[in-house]
Amino acid sequence: AMSSSIKQQRPEATYAELAKIPTIAGGFLVKGRGGDGSPPAVMLRRSQKDLANDEARSYLLNILPTSSTGGYATQPFPTELNAVSSMAVSPSGRLLAVVRSRDAKGKKEQSLEVWDGGSLVTTVSGNGELHGAVYSGDVFS
């Protein structure tokens, strides 16, 4: 929570306090795998400024339905998204597509990963003969 004395702080201190607030960069509703009509899980991609290391950090926070209360509970810790430039859940909720962008040897490299649950199904290089550079919006078709 922000302090009520924010007006009396120096601009640097105000910036540091505001930079600690995570922002939502995107999100998905993920259907349950059982097909039993259970409520969807929520996947939020969040960003937060890391002032100590002078970098933006991106992470995934899952909010899962609870069967006991009918509400939702967040996972205890988020998962950091290293080099992830875009991601999307398939319409079935079963697969996750992840586009990673890395700098290697002074050249930008991309790859497209497809995940099924906790397992990597396939990776395709975006710089090779099979596929060129990947450009994406918020949704994969």
N, C-alpha and C positions, 0 to 999 in steps of 0.2 A: 504494500500500500504506500502511496506517495504521502509524504509528510505535508502537513498544513503550512509549513514554513518555506515551501518551495519558492515563493516570491522573494524571500530574503537570502537565498543562496546565490553564490557566484554562478555565472553561466556554465562553467565547466562542471560544477557539481550537479547542476540541474540536468545537463546533458547525460552525465554518468548515471544518474538516477532513472532517467527516462529510457536510456539505452538498455537497461536491465529488463525492461518489459518485453516479453516475447510477442511476436506478431504471428498471425496465421497467414501462411503463404498459399495454402490450398487444403483441400480435404476431399474425402470420399466416404460414401456410405457403402459398406460391404455386406452383401447378403450372407445369411447363415448358410453353412454347407449342408445342413441336414434337410433343407427344403421343407421344414415343418412350420414355416410362417413365423419363426422367431424374429425378434427385432434385429435390425442390422447393427453391426459394429461401426464405429466411426474412426477413420484414420485421418489425423490432422498433420499436415506438414507445417512446422513452425520454424521461425528464424529468430535469432537473438544475436546481438552484437557482443563479441568477446573483446572488451576494451583492453585487457591485459595483453592479449596476443594480436590486437588490431586486425581482427578478421570477423566475418559473419559466420555464424554457426547455424546449420540447418539440421533439424531432427524430426523424427516421426513419433507421434504420441498416439497410442491406441486407446480408445474408450470403448469398453466392452459391456454388453448387456449382462445384467446379473439375473439369474433365474430365481433367486430367493426373494428379491425385493421388487423385481420388475423395473428397476432403474438401471443406471449405468455407473461403472466404476473405471477410473483411469488405471493404466498399468503403473507400477511403482516408479519406473524409470523410463525415460524416452530412449530411442535408438538413434544415434547420430547418423546422418546421411552424408557420407564422405563422397565428394565428387559427383553427386547426383544432380543432374540438371533438370530432369523431368521424370515423372512417374505417373502411372495410371492403372487402375484396377479394371479388369475385364468386366463386361456387363453381367456375366454369371457370378462374379465375385470370387472365382476360383483362382485366377491368374493375376500376376502383377508384372507390368512392364516397367523397366527402369532404364533410363538413358544416363550413362555416366560419361562425363567429359573430363579428361586429364591432360596435363601438359607433360609430354615425354620428349626429352632430347630437343627442347625448343619448338616442338610441334604439337598442335592440339589433336588429341586422339579421342574418339568416341566409341562407345560400345552400347549395344542394346541387349539387356538381360531379360529373360522371362523366368519368373519364379512361380512355383506351385506350392503353396503352404510354406514350409521352411526349407524347401529344396530348390536349387538352381536347375532349371530345365535345359536352358541353352543360352549361349552368349554369341552374338554376331558383332564382328568388328565393323564400325561405321567408316573405316578408312581403307578397306580392302576392296577386292573385286566383287564380293557378294553384295555389298551395300555401301552407298555413299554416305555423306554427312546426314545426320538426323535433325530435322527441324520439327518442333512440336509445340502445340498449344497446351491447353489444360486437359484435353481429352484425346486418347488414341481411338481411332475408329476401327 
